[in-house]
Structures are given as C-alpha cells and as structure tokens.
Amino acid sequence: MARDLGTKGGYVTAYLNDVDFDALAEVNERAKLAKDLRIARQEFHADHPPAKAQVMLTRASDIVAEPIVWLWPGWLPAGKLSILAGSPGTGKTTLALSMASIVTTGGAWPDGAVFREPGNVLMWSSEDDPADTLVPRLMAAGADRDRFYFVDQVTDMDGELLPFDPALHIDLLAARLEAIGGVRLLIIDPLVSAISGDAHRVNDVRRNLQSIVDLAARHRCAVLGISHFAKGTKGSSPAERVVGSGAFVALARMVMVAGKDEAAERRILARAKSNIAPDDGGMAYAIEMLSMDGLEASKVTWGELIEGSAREILGEVEQDDEERSGQDEAEEFLASLLSSGPVRTREIKSDADGAGYNWKMMQRAGSRLKVEKRKLGMKEGWEWALPKGTAPEVDTKNPELYTVSPSGSNVPFRNHAGFQGGDFGNSPEGDIGKGVDSSEKSGDGGEI
C-alpha cells in the first residue's frame, strides 16, 4: 500500500496542484442552492396545488329570465339569426327591403302588428347594385334612407381600401354597429358569402356563422340572411331545401321560405322552421313594378294570411302544369259531388279513391272551394258542404248538425251550438280529434 502511494505520490501531488478549490466550492454551493430551491418548490406546490382546467357551471336561479324581443312578432326576432330562402324569381331581396323599410320608419307589419321603435338597418349585398337596384327599391317601399346603410369597403392598417368580406370582417362590422348605434337589422345577401370554407361542411359553416350569431346577440340586432333553395329539392321539407350544410338551418332561430306560382303570379311567404314561435302559417304577396322619376323598381304588395304548414303552402304554389291540371280536375270532381247537398266524408273518400284522387287532393280542393265542414255528432263523423249560396244549408235529416266556417270561426248550423272537441274514432278524416280539449270550443275544426 505504502509502496503504491509512494510510486503514485508524484502524480497525486501534481493533480492536486492543478485543482481550483475555489471554483469547486462555488460549484458545490450552486448544487446546494439548486437542491434548496427544488425542496422549496415542492413544499410550495404541496400547499398551493396548480389550477386545473374545469367546466364552469351557472345555477339556473342566477340567470334572469328574459322574453323574446321581436321586430316582427312571430317572424323576425331581435338578437337572432333568421334565414329567408326561396327559388330564383320569388323576390327575396325585395321582401327583405320591404321588411327593412318598416324597421326604418315604424308602422304596421303585413299581419297588422305595429312596430313602434324604428331604427337603423345595415345591408351587405354581393348580388345587386345599390344605385340602380337597391336604393330604387327602398324608395318604392317608402323606407327612411337616412336610417339605411350599405356595407361597402374596409380599410387595412395602412389605410388601403379593400372589399368587405363577411367571412373575414365581421369583427370590424361589429365595431361600426357599435359606433352607429340603434342598429335593429342587418341583412346579408347572400348568407353563404359569410362562409370562408366549404358551405356544405358543417364545421366550416358553424365556425363562420357563430361570429354572426354572437354579433346578433351582443347588439340585440336581428340578422336576416338571404339564401336559395338547392336544386332538385322540390317537394321535400322546406327547411331542408336551403342550399348548403344543414348547419345554416340549425343555427338560425327562424327560417322563412318564399314560393311562386308561375301560372297565377301568386307568391307566398311561409315559416318553415322556428325554435321560438309557431312554425306554420304564411302570407300572400305580389311583386309590382313602379316607375319613379325615370327609375324602375319592384315593390311588395302584401295579401291575405294563409293557414297550413310551409310544405303545404309551398306545394300549393309550386305545382307543375300536370299537377295543377290534376288538382283542377279534383276540384271539379268535389264541386260536382257536393252540388246536391252535404256529403259524408267517408263517402267523399270512397268516391275519390274510385276516381283516382287521393285524400290530400280532396283537402286542397275543399280548401279552394271553401267547403264547410260539419260535425254530425260525437260518433257520426263529418259532412262537407259547398259554401252558403251554392248548396242547401239546412240538412233536415240531421238536426244536430254543426258548421265550422272556412274562416275558422264557429257558425251554428241549426241549434246555434258550437263545435265541441271529442273522440272521433278512427275516421278517414285523420286525427282531427287529437289535441282538442273537450272543455274548449274549437275555432278550427281540424284539417279534415
């Protein structure tokens, strides 16, 4: 052992002479400090656990309930996205401008509801020129043009003018809404232009439309997006006919559809989908051309209220010539059948089946002829009769006969009693008794 140390002693001495003990002490001090810091960190986290991602909850009792605010009650909600869709030539943009004119001036909506708080309207359109098309239509509709703004261009950070793109510039538009104030309605024509990706992909549509939905809610501003029907969808559910992904309809709280009877120049506006109001019923309208100081412009003239679902209302005006001819024949058949007096619906159905007419055609024919639908008794079924003045009104065989007039109000047939709801059994008229409270008088009689 001593011999080994003696032999190597010179090397050890030389090695130790080269060691920097001050630097070594500093390294040891740093190591000790790092250890102390590590221990301190562990102790801190033991007393202060790190924040974790979590779902935030809001108690229902902490939310203040609010009523839906409407610009047009039952049709155009404030703070929501609505869609107006239809085939080319139905006058969708003219319809939107007709609504906008009421928003800028106040006054009565087509169904008689009164709008008392006029406000500003913004519109972005990529399809029509403001100077020769949109402004003349506003003039024809009687709009307050001082309250109507067209979205035109945007400026970048360098002050350069760029075209407005609803898929990119919604945040900038929101800032302008805030600056103007009092904006009650924003029209986007067409709505599909707000999608930067594929309008048929759900994720792309939801991502882009969400900013518009948020804008509407934040500013209590109604947003009306104009859209088209997809090709080859005639006869299907109206809401499903809106072009693009189903996310358009899913995000909209109201979907209105416009249709046109090419032969009769009759047009309709109907509610195809609503999450916050009835989703049936419609309005008839016509498009008129006006001449004003050398300007030509289209204008909406509103007509009567229409009952029925959007599918039924659209189906009525979208029939082709062959369908229309068949319906006309069905109407003549029913008029002939009822010409001698009231006929039970079971007999009508049987005769119609034999003649090749389905019950839906008979219902449409009855609606056109304004037939009166009469309950014979709780278990006796129904009879149809032509309106007053075209057929005998008194049925001496059935003294308890009741009449439900085409207008929907209760009309006494003999004993001045109203129609009472009840169980009508399995009749060919369909489920007319479902949902009718026997304690109430019905104002409709059901779709029979």
MIPA-555495 format. One line per 5 residues: their letters; for each residue y, x, z of C-alpha. Coordinates in pm, 1 decimal, decimal comma. Layout:
# MIPA-555495
A = Y:X:Z ~ ...
END
This chain:
# MIPA-555495
MARDL = 0,0:0,0:0,0 ~ 248,3:274,1:100,3 ~ 137,2:480,1:-198,8 ~ 208,2:179,1:-425,2 ~ 555,2:126,0:-273,0
GTKGG = 629,1:492,9:-298,4 ~ 521,8:500,8:-655,6 ~ 732,5:197,2:-743,9 ~ 1012,6:256,1:-496,1 ~ 1239,4:410,4:-752,9
YVTAY = 1209,8:114,7:-982,5 ~ 1278,1:-132,1:-697,9 ~ 1584,9:59,8:-591,0 ~ 1711,4:67,5:-947,1 ~ 1653,5:-306,8:-987,3
LNDVD = 1829,0:-395,1:-660,5 ~ 2121,1:-173,9:-751,4 ~ 2173,2:-390,2:-1066,1 ~ 2167,4:-731,9:-885,4 ~ 2506,3:-909,2:-844,2
FDALA = 2458,5:-1060,4:-499,5 ~ 2799,9:-1237,3:-509,6 ~ 2702,5:-1423,7:-824,8 ~ 2363,5:-1505,1:-675,3 ~ 2528,8:-1651,6:-366,5
EVNER = 2754,3:-1864,8:-589,0 ~ 2453,4:-1998,5:-778,6 ~ 2281,6:-2085,7:-452,1 ~ 2596,3:-2260,3:-333,2 ~ 2614,7:-2467,0:-651,7
AKLAK = 2249,9:-2563,6:-622,1 ~ 2306,6:-2675,1:-263,2 ~ 2613,3:-2874,0:-371,0 ~ 2419,7:-3044,1:-651,8 ~ 2146,3:-3137,0:-407,6
DLRIA = 2400,4:-3279,0:-163,1 ~ 2561,3:-3482,9:-442,7 ~ 2222,9:-3616,4:-550,6 ~ 2145,9:-3725,2:-194,8 ~ 2489,9:-3887,2:-160,2
RQEFH = 2442,9:-4073,9:-487,6 ~ 2105,7:-4206,2:-377,9 ~ 2248,7:-4321,2:-46,0 ~ 2543,1:-4494,7:-221,7 ~ 2322,5:-4684,9:-465,5
ADHPP = 2095,5:-4784,6:-180,2 ~ 2395,4:-4951,9:-14,9 ~ 2553,2:-5073,4:-345,5 ~ 2286,8:-5190,6:-593,2 ~ 2410,5:-5178,6:-956,8
AKAQV = 2530,8:-5501,1:-1124,8 ~ 2266,7:-5680,2:-1332,0 ~ 2301,3:-5895,8:-1643,6 ~ 2265,1:-6259,6:-1546,4 ~ 2316,6:-6614,6:-1670,3
MLTRA = 2632,2:-6781,2:-1542,3 ~ 2598,4:-7141,3:-1423,7 ~ 2860,0:-7411,3:-1377,5 ~ 2796,6:-7700,6:-1145,7 ~ 2845,2:-8037,4:-1316,8
SDIVA = 3062,0:-8156,4:-1027,8 ~ 3305,1:-7871,0:-1101,6 ~ 3366,6:-7995,8:-1457,4 ~ 3642,9:-8250,7:-1511,7 ~ 3515,6:-8522,6:-1746,9
EPIVW = 3739,8:-8595,0:-2046,2 ~ 3742,3:-8876,9:-2303,2 ~ 3707,4:-8802,1:-2673,7 ~ 4052,2:-8781,3:-2832,9 ~ 4078,0:-8933,8:-3179,8
LWPGW = 4324,1:-8907,1:-3463,9 ~ 4147,1:-9194,6:-3640,6 ~ 3933,4:-9374,9:-3378,8 ~ 3566,2:-9360,6:-3468,7 ~ 3631,8:-9147,6:-3777,2
LPAGK = 3837,9:-8831,9:-3719,6 ~ 3807,8:-8665,9:-3375,6 ~ 4062,2:-8416,9:-3243,3 ~ 3930,9:-8074,6:-3143,7 ~ 3614,9:-8113,3:-3354,0
LSILA = 3482,7:-8013,6:-3694,8 ~ 3433,6:-8303,3:-3937,6 ~ 3298,0:-8294,1:-4293,2 ~ 3390,9:-8511,0:-4590,4 ~ 3127,5:-8477,4:-4864,0
GSPGT = 3054,9:-8650,1:-5191,3 ~ 2979,6:-8616,5:-5559,5 ~ 3242,4:-8489,4:-5805,3 ~ 3495,8:-8752,1:-5903,2 ~ 3487,9:-8952,9:-5582,0
GKTTL = 3838,2:-8838,7:-5484,8 ~ 3751,2:-8640,7:-5172,6 ~ 4070,2:-8432,2:-5173,1 ~ 4283,5:-8740,5:-5238,5 ~ 4109,2:-8909,7:-4944,8
ALSMA = 4183,5:-8610,9:-4721,3 ~ 4550,9:-8614,0:-4824,1 ~ 4569,2:-8987,4:-4756,1 ~ 4448,9:-8920,8:-4402,0 ~ 4690,5:-8628,4:-4371,6
SIVTT = 4984,9:-8847,5:-4472,0 ~ 4909,6:-9082,8:-4183,4 ~ 4889,7:-8786,3:-3945,0 ~ 5233,3:-8661,2:-4056,2 ~ 5406,3:-8998,6:-4036,0
GGAWP = 5215,6:-9213,0:-3789,2 ~ 5130,4:-9570,2:-3875,4 ~ 4815,4:-9767,5:-3943,7 ~ 4476,1:-9635,7:-4044,6 ~ 4277,7:-9829,7:-4307,7
DGAVF = 4090,9:-10030,6:-4042,9 ~ 4411,0:-10129,9:-3861,8 ~ 4401,7:-9869,4:-3584,0 ~ 4750,3:-9733,4:-3514,2 ~ 4831,7:-9361,9:-3498,8
REPGN = 5134,9:-9316,4:-3273,5 ~ 5165,6:-8938,2:-3238,1 ~ 5249,2:-8780,2:-3576,0 ~ 5203,2:-8407,2:-3601,5 ~ 5174,2:-8112,7:-3836,7
VLMWS = 4898,2:-8058,7:-4092,5 ~ 4774,7:-7730,4:-4242,9 ~ 4567,2:-7711,5:-4559,4 ~ 4388,8:-7430,8:-4739,3 ~ 4263,5:-7513,4:-5087,8
SEDDP = 4099,3:-7283,1:-5338,5 ~ 4041,7:-7556,0:-5597,4 ~ 4376,7:-7732,0:-5652,9 ~ 4727,4:-7604,6:-5720,0 ~ 4984,0:-7720,6:-5461,7
ADTLV = 5271,8:-7750,8:-5709,8 ~ 5117,7:-7967,1:-5980,3 ~ 4838,3:-8142,9:-5790,8 ~ 4855,4:-8146,3:-5412,1 ~ 5227,6:-8196,9:-5349,8
PRLMA = 5248,6:-8486,3:-5600,8 ~ 4953,8:-8648,6:-5421,9 ~ 5132,7:-8606,2:-5088,6 ~ 5438,8:-8771,4:-5238,1 ~ 5228,4:-9059,8:-5369,6
AGADR = 5070,4:-9103,6:-5026,3 ~ 5410,1:-9110,8:-4853,7 ~ 5349,7:-8800,4:-4641,0 ~ 5622,7:-8625,6:-4442,3 ~ 5618,4:-8299,7:-4636,7
DRFYF = 5821,3:-8120,8:-4368,0 ~ 5513,5:-8152,6:-4147,4 ~ 5265,3:-8031,1:-4409,0 ~ 5192,0:-7659,3:-4460,5 ~ 4979,6:-7484,2:-4722,6
VDQVT = 4795,8:-7170,1:-4614,0 ~ 4885,9:-6913,7:-4879,9 ~ 4855,8:-6539,2:-4815,4 ~ 4823,5:-6286,9:-4533,7 ~ 4989,3:-5951,0:-4474,9
DMDGE = 4793,6:-5643,2:-4371,3 ~ 4906,8:-5372,7:-4125,6 ~ 5116,2:-5210,3:-4399,3 ~ 5288,9:-5534,2:-4495,4 ~ 5091,7:-5571,6:-4818,8
LLPFD = 5018,0:-5927,5:-4933,3 ~ 4652,0:-6028,1:-4957,6 ~ 4485,1:-6359,2:-5048,6 ~ 4392,3:-6570,4:-4747,3 ~ 4016,8:-6576,1:-4691,0
PALHI = 3896,2:-6835,9:-4437,1 ~ 3583,5:-6629,2:-4380,7 ~ 3793,9:-6332,7:-4261,8 ~ 4130,7:-6456,4:-4139,9 ~ 4061,2:-6745,3:-3901,9
DLLAA = 4197,6:-6545,6:-3606,3 ~ 4524,1:-6485,9:-3793,0 ~ 4538,5:-6854,6:-3881,5 ~ 4487,5:-6946,7:-3515,8 ~ 4791,7:-6735,9:-3426,6
RLEAI = 5000,7:-6927,7:-3681,3 ~ 4879,7:-7259,9:-3542,3 ~ 4998,9:-7146,3:-3202,1 ~ 5336,9:-7038,8:-3340,9 ~ 5398,9:-7362,1:-3535,8
GGVRL = 5283,5:-7592,5:-3258,9 ~ 5190,8:-7956,9:-3287,0 ~ 4919,5:-7899,8:-3548,7 ~ 4693,6:-8204,9:-3540,3 ~ 4485,1:-8149,5:-3854,7
LIIDP = 4352,0:-7851,9:-4053,6 ~ 4195,7:-7920,1:-4395,7 ~ 3966,7:-7658,4:-4554,5 ~ 3881,5:-7726,7:-4919,0 ~ 3602,4:-7640,0:-4977,9
LVSAI = 3442,2:-7571,1:-4640,7 ~ 3178,4:-7345,5:-4798,8 ~ 3454,9:-7090,6:-4867,9 ~ 3464,5:-7017,9:-4494,7 ~ 3120,4:-6855,1:-4518,0
SGDAH = 3121,0:-6481,4:-4588,6 ~ 2742,9:-6458,2:-4628,7 ~ 2485,9:-6692,8:-4778,7 ~ 2588,4:-7058,7:-4736,9 ~ 2218,6:-7154,5:-4743,2
RVNDV = 2124,3:-6931,1:-4448,4 ~ 2152,0:-7089,1:-4105,8 ~ 2260,5:-6772,1:-3924,6 ~ 2535,9:-6690,9:-4174,7 ~ 2674,0:-7043,4:-4159,5
RRNLQ = 2663,1:-7067,1:-3781,0 ~ 2827,3:-6728,3:-3734,5 ~ 3120,4:-6813,3:-3960,8 ~ 3168,3:-7177,1:-3867,3 ~ 3161,9:-7105,1:-3495,3
SIVDL = 3506,0:-6943,8:-3514,0 ~ 3637,9:-7261,1:-3681,3 ~ 3472,4:-7481,6:-3419,1 ~ 3628,5:-7266,6:-3145,6 ~ 3971,0:-7287,1:-3313,1
AARHR = 3949,0:-7666,3:-3324,1 ~ 3853,6:-7692,8:-2957,4 ~ 4110,3:-7438,6:-2836,4 ~ 4403,4:-7602,2:-3017,9 ~ 4287,1:-7966,5:-2992,3
CAVLG = 4316,3:-7975,0:-3368,7 ~ 4092,3:-8181,3:-3595,3 ~ 3932,0:-7971,2:-3869,5 ~ 3828,3:-8155,3:-4186,0 ~ 3607,5:-7955,4:-4421,0
ISHFA = 3556,4:-8087,5:-4773,1 ~ 3214,1:-8037,4:-4927,0 ~ 2993,8:-8151,3:-5215,7 ~ 2654,8:-8315,8:-5248,4 ~ 2370,5:-8088,9:-5354,6
KGTKG = 2227,0:-8161,5:-5698,2 ~ 1913,7:-8372,3:-5719,4 ~ 1955,7:-8533,3:-5375,5 ~ 2037,8:-8888,6:-5480,8 ~ 1853,6:-9141,1:-5267,1
SSPAE = 1791,9:-8907,1:-4973,5 ~ 1963,1:-8919,3:-4635,1 ~ 2339,9:-8881,3:-4698,2 ~ 2387,3:-8620,9:-4424,8 ~ 2108,5:-8411,4:-4576,5
RVVGS = 2280,3:-8418,7:-4916,0 ~ 2566,5:-8193,0:-4800,9 ~ 2544,6:-7870,9:-5000,8 ~ 2431,9:-7554,1:-4821,7 ~ 2245,9:-7494,0:-4499,2
GAFVA = 2177,0:-7776,8:-4258,8 ~ 2389,6:-7584,3:-4008,8 ~ 2700,8:-7733,2:-4171,9 ~ 2598,7:-8081,8:-4064,8 ~ 2456,2:-7961,8:-3733,3
LARMV = 2786,8:-7806,0:-3623,1 ~ 3002,7:-8095,8:-3743,7 ~ 3052,7:-8379,4:-3497,5 ~ 3135,6:-8624,3:-3776,2 ~ 3013,1:-8635,0:-4136,3
MVAGK = 3176,8:-8877,0:-4380,2 ~ 3047,2:-8934,8:-4731,9 ~ 3220,7:-9070,7:-5040,1 ~ 3048,2:-9252,5:-5325,6 ~ 3145,7:-9412,7:-5654,8
DEAAE = 3013,1:-9696,6:-5867,0 ~ 3078,6:-9564,6:-6217,0 ~ 3044,8:-9905,7:-6380,4 ~ 3271,8:-10103,6:-6148,8 ~ 3510,5:-9821,9:-6049,5
RRILA = 3432,9:-9910,2:-5688,3 ~ 3435,2:-9635,9:-5428,4 ~ 3322,9:-9622,7:-5068,3 ~ 3374,5:-9402,0:-4763,7 ~ 3096,3:-9417,0:-4504,4
RAKSN = 2996,8:-9246,1:-4180,9 ~ 2673,6:-9057,1:-4238,1 ~ 2647,2:-8876,2:-3905,5 ~ 2828,9:-8888,2:-3575,1 ~ 2744,3:-8741,6:-3236,7
IAPDD = 3036,5:-8915,0:-3065,8 ~ 3080,7:-9256,7:-3231,6 ~ 2887,9:-9517,2:-3432,5 ~ 2732,4:-9363,8:-3742,4 ~ 2730,8:-9669,0:-3964,6
GGMAY = 2985,5:-9879,2:-4147,1 ~ 3228,6:-9786,4:-4419,6 ~ 3548,1:-9860,0:-4608,9 ~ 3600,8:-9952,7:-4972,4 ~ 3878,6:-9777,4:-5159,1
AIEML = 4015,8:-9726,9:-5507,7 ~ 4196,5:-9435,7:-5672,8 ~ 4515,5:-9528,1:-5854,3 ~ 4735,1:-9310,5:-6075,0 ~ 5109,2:-9319,9:-6010,9
SMDGL = 5399,4:-9190,0:-6218,7 ~ 5694,0:-9048,3:-6023,8 ~ 5986,2:-8878,3:-6198,6 ~ 5761,7:-8733,5:-6463,8 ~ 5483,4:-8646,4:-6218,7
EASKV = 5135,1:-8796,4:-6230,9 ~ 4941,7:-8821,9:-5906,5 ~ 4640,1:-9002,1:-5764,8 ~ 4663,4:-9223,1:-5460,2 ~ 4411,8:-9401,6:-5237,7
TWGEL = 4431,8:-9778,7:-5203,9 ~ 4214,8:-9894,9:-4916,4 ~ 3994,3:-10201,2:-4934,6 ~ 3767,0:-10400,8:-4707,8 ~ 3539,6:-10287,9:-4427,0
IEGSA = 3172,8:-10252,1:-4525,4 ~ 2872,7:-10305,9:-4299,7 ~ 2548,6:-10111,8:-4316,9 ~ 2421,2:-9757,4:-4295,1 ~ 2561,3:-9479,6:-4511,6
REILG = 2233,8:-9469,4:-4702,9 ~ 2252,0:-9840,7:-4781,9 ~ 2620,8:-9827,8:-4873,5 ~ 2578,1:-9523,3:-5097,1 ~ 2265,9:-9670,4:-5254,5
EVEQD = 2464,7:-9978,4:-5348,4 ~ 2725,9:-9785,8:-5547,7 ~ 2503,2:-9511,1:-5688,2 ~ 2255,3:-9731,4:-5871,6 ~ 2198,7:-9631,8:-6231,9
DEERS = 2203,7:-9884,5:-6516,4 ~ 1833,2:-9962,6:-6486,5 ~ 1853,4:-10012,4:-6110,8 ~ 2171,7:-10216,5:-6148,2 ~ 2007,9:-10437,6:-6409,5
GQDEA = 1710,4:-10497,1:-6181,2 ~ 1940,6:-10581,1:-5891,2 ~ 2139,6:-10823,0:-6104,7 ~ 1816,7:-10996,2:-6202,4 ~ 1713,8:-11014,0:-5836,1
EEFLA = 2046,6:-11174,7:-5754,2 ~ 1999,7:-11435,6:-6028,3 ~ 1644,8:-11498,6:-5905,3 ~ 1761,4:-11558,7:-5548,2 ~ 2051,0:-11781,1:-5655,7
SLLSS = 1810,6:-11992,4:-5858,4 ~ 1565,9:-12009,9:-5569,1 ~ 1835,8:-12133,3:-5329,8 ~ 2012,5:-12363,3:-5575,1 ~ 1830,5:-12673,6:-5448,5
GPVRT = 1896,2:-12605,3:-5083,0 ~ 1777,9:-12388,3:-4791,2 ~ 1452,8:-12194,2:-4830,6 ~ 1248,6:-12027,5:-4559,4 ~ 1247,7:-11650,2:-4574,5
REIKS = 868,3:-11641,0:-4578,4 ~ 873,6:-11843,0:-4899,5 ~ 1150,2:-11625,2:-5043,9 ~ 948,0:-11312,5:-4970,9 ~ 633,4:-11459,0:-5121,3
DADGA = 810,6:-11574,5:-5438,4 ~ 999,5:-11244,1:-5466,6 ~ 677,3:-11043,3:-5437,6 ~ 524,5:-11254,3:-5710,8 ~ 824,9:-11193,4:-5934,8
GYNWK = 821,8:-10817,3:-5872,4 ~ 1122,2:-10793,1:-5638,8 ~ 1088,8:-10607,8:-5308,0 ~ 1246,7:-10734,1:-4986,8 ~ 1521,7:-10472,4:-4991,4
MMQRA = 1637,9:-10606,5:-5329,1 ~ 1641,7:-10955,8:-5181,0 ~ 1850,5:-10834,6:-4887,3 ~ 2102,4:-10678,3:-5124,1 ~ 2107,0:-10990,1:-5338,1
GSRLK = 2161,3:-11201,8:-5029,2 ~ 2450,0:-10980,9:-4923,9 ~ 2613,2:-11009,6:-5266,0 ~ 2568,7:-11386,6:-5271,4 ~ 2695,8:-11409,7:-4912,0
VEKRK = 2397,4:-11623,3:-4816,7 ~ 2397,7:-11798,0:-4483,2 ~ 2103,6:-11708,9:-4261,0 ~ 1982,9:-11990,4:-4041,7 ~ 1751,2:-11987,7:-3741,6
LGMKE = 1518,5:-12288,1:-3732,9 ~ 1404,9:-12244,5:-3376,1 ~ 1266,2:-11977,4:-3149,7 ~ 928,8:-11974,7:-3326,0 ~ 1006,2:-12137,8:-3657,8
GWEWA = 1152,6:-11843,0:-3846,3 ~ 1461,5:-11831,4:-4065,3 ~ 1602,2:-12001,2:-4372,1 ~ 1851,4:-11875,1:-4626,6 ~ 2107,3:-12094,8:-4799,9
LPKGT = 2383,7:-12038,2:-5050,5 ~ 2734,6:-12043,2:-4904,2 ~ 2925,4:-12360,7:-4832,5 ~ 3029,6:-12535,4:-5150,6 ~ 2739,8:-12408,2:-5359,8
APEVD = 2447,7:-12574,1:-5181,1 ~ 2386,7:-12861,6:-4938,7 ~ 2487,0:-12757,0:-4589,3 ~ 2300,3:-13017,7:-4387,3 ~ 1924,9:-12998,0:-4352,6
TKNPE = 1813,2:-13335,8:-4225,3 ~ 1461,7:-13208,7:-4162,0 ~ 1580,7:-12950,6:-3910,7 ~ 1839,8:-13096,9:-3672,1 ~ 1837,0:-12783,3:-3458,2
LYTVS = 1936,2:-12555,3:-3747,7 ~ 2192,9:-12284,7:-3669,9 ~ 2405,7:-12087,7:-3916,3 ~ 2518,8:-11726,7:-3898,1 ~ 2809,3:-11690,9:-4140,0
PSGSN = 2842,6:-11394,0:-4377,9 ~ 3142,9:-11274,7:-4177,3 ~ 2919,6:-11227,7:-3876,4 ~ 3074,9:-11494,4:-3651,3 ~ 2869,2:-11778,8:-3506,2
VPFRN = 2904,7:-12100,4:-3704,1 ~ 2745,8:-12425,6:-3578,3 ~ 2528,8:-12592,4:-3840,1 ~ 2470,7:-12929,5:-3674,6 ~ 2489,0:-12924,5:-3298,5
HAGFQ = 2770,3:-12665,0:-3259,8 ~ 2541,2:-12429,3:-3070,4 ~ 2549,2:-12057,0:-3129,4 ~ 2260,0:-11833,3:-3227,0 ~ 2061,2:-11720,6:-2922,3
GGDFG = 1859,9:-11400,0:-2919,8 ~ 1490,7:-11416,1:-2852,9 ~ 1143,7:-11310,5:-2957,0 ~ 1097,7:-11396,0:-3323,1 ~ 744,7:-11270,1:-3358,3
NSPEG = 604,2:-11075,3:-3649,2 ~ 807,6:-11221,9:-3932,6 ~ 864,9:-11075,9:-4279,0 ~ 1233,4:-11051,2:-4194,3 ~ 1163,8:-10733,3:-3998,9
DIGKG = 1251,9:-10650,2:-3638,7 ~ 1557,4:-10874,8:-3621,9 ~ 1486,7:-10969,5:-3264,6 ~ 1475,0:-10616,1:-3128,3 ~ 1762,9:-10513,8:-2910,7
VDSSE = 1908,4:-10865,8:-2883,8 ~ 1984,4:-10972,8:-2529,5 ~ 1888,4:-11335,8:-2485,9 ~ 2181,8:-11379,5:-2248,1 ~ 2431,6:-11297,1:-2522,7
KSGDG = 2539,6:-11479,9:-2832,9 ~ 2491,5:-11264,9:-3136,8 ~ 2773,2:-11200,0:-3378,1 ~ 2547,8:-11075,1:-3647,5 ~ 2204,2:-11233,3:-3683,5
GEI = 2044,6:-10905,4:-3776,0 ~ 1966,7:-10763,4:-4115,5 ~ 1725,0:-11027,3:-4240,7
END
